[in-house]
Amino acid sequence: MGTIICRYCDDIIDTLPTNGVKTKYMVCNKESCREQEGSASA
């Protein structure tokens, strides 16, 4: 089982089938997290 976690607020975004336990970090749809992503890549 794989888990997708927001890299800023640590909320679980989704799960996905994987071989073994895996954790992936992405950005959720919260406005505050999206703003951090925009300023981090600028």
C-alpha positions as a Markdown table, in Angstrom:
| # | Residue | x | y | z |
|---|---|---|---|---|
| 1 | Met | 0.0 | 0.0 | 0.0 |
| 2 | Gly | 1.3 | 3.4 | -0.9 |
| 3 | Thr | 0.3 | 6.6 | 0.7 |
| 4 | Ile | 0.5 | 10.1 | -0.9 |
| 5 | Ile | 1.1 | 12.8 | 1.8 |
| 6 | Cys | 1.1 | 16.6 | 1.4 |
| 7 | Arg | 4.6 | 17.8 | 1.9 |
| 8 | Tyr | 3.4 | 21.0 | 3.7 |
| 9 | Cys | 0.5 | 20.0 | 6.0 |
| 10 | Asp | 1.1 | 16.2 | 6.2 |
| 11 | Asp | -2.5 | 15.4 | 5.3 |
| 12 | Ile | -3.1 | 12.1 | 3.5 |
| 13 | Ile | -4.1 | 13.0 | -0.1 |
| 14 | Asp | -4.7 | 9.5 | -1.4 |
| 15 | Thr | -3.5 | 5.8 | -1.4 |
| 16 | Leu | -2.4 | 3.7 | -4.2 |
| 17 | Pro | -1.6 | 0.0 | -4.7 |
| 18 | Thr | 2.2 | -0.7 | -4.6 |
| 19 | Asn | 4.5 | -3.6 | -4.0 |
| 20 | Gly | 5.4 | -3.0 | -0.3 |
| 21 | Val | 4.9 | 0.1 | 1.8 |
| 22 | Lys | 5.8 | 3.4 | 0.1 |
| 23 | Thr | 5.3 | 7.1 | 0.9 |
| 24 | Lys | 5.1 | 9.8 | -1.8 |
| 25 | Tyr | 5.0 | 13.5 | -1.1 |
| 26 | Met | 3.0 | 15.9 | -3.2 |
| 27 | Val | 1.0 | 19.1 | -2.6 |
| 28 | Cys | -2.7 | 19.0 | -1.6 |
| 29 | Asn | -5.4 | 21.4 | -2.8 |
| 30 | Lys | -5.4 | 23.6 | 0.3 |
| 31 | Glu | -4.7 | 27.3 | -0.7 |
| 32 | Ser | -2.1 | 27.7 | 2.0 |
| 33 | Cys | -0.1 | 24.7 | 0.7 |
| 34 | Arg | -0.4 | 25.8 | -2.9 |
| 35 | Glu | 0.9 | 29.2 | -1.9 |
| 36 | Gln | 3.9 | 27.6 | -0.2 |
| 37 | Glu | 4.6 | 25.6 | -3.3 |
| 38 | Gly | 4.5 | 28.7 | -5.5 |
| 39 | Ser | 6.9 | 30.6 | -3.2 |
| 40 | Ala | 9.2 | 27.5 | -2.9 |
| 41 | Ser | 9.7 | 27.2 | -6.6 |
| 42 | Ala | 10.1 | 30.9 | -7.3 |
